[in-house]
Amino acid sequence: MSTLDWTRLEVEAIVADHLKMLSLELAGQSYSKTAHRKLLQQKLNGRSDGSIEFKHCNISAVLMDLQYPSIRGYQPRFNYQSLLREVVEAQVARQTSLDALALAAVEQPAVSPELTDFTKVIADAPARRHIASDAAPYRDYAPVKRDYIAREARNTTLGLAGEEFVVRFEHWRLNQLGQTKLADRVEHVSQTRGDGLGYDVLSFDANGKERFIEVKTTAFSKETPFFVTRNELNFSKDASDHFVLCRLFEFRQKPRLFALNGALDQHCALDPVTYRASFA
C-alpha cells in the first residue's frame, strides 16, 4: 500500500495532524513529532516514516502558498497534488482557533534578543528551487482568506527588533575580525537617516568596503517568503556590489540568519505585482 497514491482519508488524517502540531507551535506549547507520527501511522495503511515526512513537507508548501506560517523542520516541497491543496484549504477554513493563533503569532510585538555570542547564528541560505511544470504556483489559485506572512511583514516592532539584532551582529562580526574602528562605524541608517534609502544598516567588510544591508525578519522558517519594495529592489540592482540581504528567521525562538549578496532578483523569485520574494 505504501507505494500507492494517498487516499482522501489518508490525506485528511495527515492534514488534521499537521494542523494540530502547527496550532501547538503557534501557541508556544511543546509536542513530539515522533509521537504524532506513530499515532498517525495507524491511520495510514503502513506508510513509511519517509513517506509521512515528505507529505508533511508538501503540507508546509501548501500552507506557505496560502500565506500561513509553517512548522519548523518541515522544509516545504512544492510539487504537491491538487487533492492536498483542497483538503488543506477545507480544514483551515473550519479552524477558527488556528486563525486566531496565526494572527496572534504574526502581530505579537517583538524585542531584540540579548545575545552576546553570535557564533551559532549564521545559517546557509535556502537554494532557489524551480517548481515542476505540473505544479501550479500559488497565484493561480483563489485569493486566500488572510495573508499572515504579509501581516507579519507589517509588524513594525518585529522589523525594528530584527534591524537592531543585525546592528549588534555586525558590531560583533567586525570585532571578531579585529576591525574595531569599522565596528564603531556600523550605523542603523533606517533610524538615523530615514526609512527610504533602500537598506537598513550600513556596515563594512574586512577591507573597509561598504555593505548596504537590508534586513527581513520572520519568526518562522528560513524558507518563509518575504516582501520587498520597488525601491529596495531597484537599489539592490544599482548597488549590487555593496547590497546584502540579511534574512533573520525563527527570530522569537532561536534567531538565525543568512546573507545574500547582490541584486535581490538573482536569489529570489519575485511576484511582479506584490513583490513577494520566495525561494521557489
Helices and strands as residue ranges (DSSP letters): H 8-26, H 33-41, H 49-65, H 82-94, H 96-107, G 138-140, H 148-153, H 156-176, H 180-184, H 189-192, E 201-204, E 210-217, E 226-227, H 230-238, E 243-249, E 256-261, G 264-266, E 269-270, E 276-278
